[in-house]
Amino acid sequence: MADQPLTSRGAATRGRILDAATREFAEHGIAGARIERIVAAARTNKAQLYAYFGSKEGLFDAIFFGSLERITNVVPIDATDLADWAVRLYDEYLRRPDLIRLATWARLERRPAGHLVEDTDRVDEHKLRAIAGAQAAGIVRPGDPFDVMALVIAMSMAWSPVSNVYAATADEPSDAHEQRRALLRESVKRAVMT
């Protein structure tokens, strides 16, 4: 069924499944997510879910890899201003805390060490090239571009849902977010920009 074009009704059902499953996996993880809850929330049935995604793992993969592509497209890197990129990532984590939670569950349940995804599934090559280019231009400190990227992303996640200190929410006062953005921007500039 996945190879056939979807009707508008089929696309709507598939979309409802993805939305419901995103919430379920973000809250309960891969092992804790329940197909019964997903299909009930999506107003569909297991047969439809399995026809679209094949398995619970296939459904998680569709959501997880979709979230990686989404963050890349919604928050594109600007290696000439990694401080601004970090702030835009911070803002996206406020808007979509489920993205961080999905990545955390993937780390906990699938790949506890090394890269978060298999090399063939990585979507950071263009980011690494951009950082390497900025390093060659003298804008970003020397060092492994992957390590620079990892540091900036980690700094942007300081107040994310996986923080072991404090998880911020979009409901907090805007001045609190502005203070964090200013601190993050200055810290990233000092840490990685020349």
N, C-alpha and C positions, 0 to 999 in steps of 0.2 A: 504493500500500500504506500510505503514511503516514496517509491519511485514514480508513482502516479501523481499528476497534478491534483491539488486539493480543490474541492469546491469551496465556495465562500462559507458554507456551513461547516465543512471539515476544517477549514482554516480557523474558524472561530472556536471550534471544539479543541483543536490542538493548542490554540492560544490560552484557552481557559485551563487546560491541563498544565501547560508550562507555568502559568501564574500560580496556580494552586500548589504545584510541586515545588516551585521556588520558595514559597512560604514554608511548606512542610520540611523540605531539606534544610533550609536555613535555621529553622527552630529545632529540629530533631536529629539532624545529621543523616548520613546514608543508612546506617544500621537502624536508627530509630524511626525513620520515616515510614509511614504506612500507606500503601497503595489504596486501601479502603478509604482513608481520609482524603486522599488526593482526588479520587474519582467522585466522592461525595461533594467535595468543594467545587469541583469542575463541572458538576452536573452531567456526568457521563458514566461510562462503565469500564471495567478492567479490559474487556476485549478491545475497545477503542484505544485505550492507553497503550496496550501491548502492540496493537497494529501500527501505531505511530512510532513507538520507541523501542520495542522489542523486549525490554526488561526494565526493572527498577534501576539497574546500573546504567542502562542506555539512556533512561530519562534523566538521571543525575548528570551524565556526561553532556547531554544536550543543553541542560541548564548551565552547568559549570563552564563549558567551553564558550557558550553564548555570552556568559558574564565576562569572560576574559576578553572576547572580541568587543563587547560593549564598552568596557572601561577604556580600551585602546582607542575606540572611535569617539567616545564622549569626552574623554580627557586626553587628547593627543599630546605627546611629549613636545616640548620646546627645549632642546638641550642648551640653547643660548640663555635660557632663563629657568633653570631647574627649580628655583625658589617659587616662581609662579606656578610651575607644574605641581609642586608639592601642595600648594594651597588649593589648587583646583582639585587635586585628589582628595584632600581633606573635605572639601565641600561635597564631593560626590559620595564619600562615605557617610556623610550626614544625610544626604538624600536617599541613598540606597545601602543601608547597613547590611542588607542581606548579601551583597556581593562579598563583603569581608567574611561573613559567617560561612558562606559556601566554600570559600578558599580555605578557611580554617578547618572545616570538616574534611575537606579533601586532604589536607596536611595530616590531620589526626588519624583518619581512617584508611588512607591509601598510601601516602608517600611521606613517612615521618622524617626522612632525611633527603638531602640533595634537592634538585629542582622540583618544583611543585608539580610539573607535568613532564611526561616523556619528552625527549629532545625533539621528536617528530611533531609534537603538539605545541611547542613553544611559539608564542606570538610576540616575542620581545626583540627579535633580530633588528628590526628597524630602529628601536629605541637604543640598542647598543651601538649601531652605526652612527646615530645622531650624537650620542655622547662622545664616541671616539672622534667624530668630526669636530665637536666643540673643544675637545682636548687638544686636537691638532691645531686649532685656531687660538689656543691659549686662554679660552674662556672658562674651561673646567679643569680642575686639578688633574694631574697625571694619576694613573692607577687603572686597574682593571675596570673597563666600562660596566661590567656586570655588578661589581662591588659598589660602584658609584650609584648605579640605578637602585640596587637593593637598599643602600643607605638612605637615599631620598625617599623611597617608598616607605621604609620603616619609620622615618621621621614623620611622614604624612599620616601614618596610622597611630601616632602617639595617643590620640583620644578616640580611637575607633572602637567598635564593639568588642575587639579582642584585646584591648588594653588591659594590662594587669594592674593598672593604677586607677584610671578613671575613663569611663565610656561616655562620651558626649552624645547628645541627641539634638535633633533639629528644633526641638521645643524649648531649648534654653534661650536666655536673652541674647539678642544679637551682639551686644557689647562683649559678652564672653567669647563669642566666636571671633569677633574682630581682634581681641587681644591674642587669642591663640594663632590666628592667621598671621599677625604681625610677628609674633615670636617664632613661628615656623618659618616664615619668609626670611627673617634675619638669620636664623640658625642654619638654614640650608645654604644661604649665601656664604656664611663664614666657613661652613664645613666643606663645601665642594666647589664653589666658584672662585675664580682667581681675580 
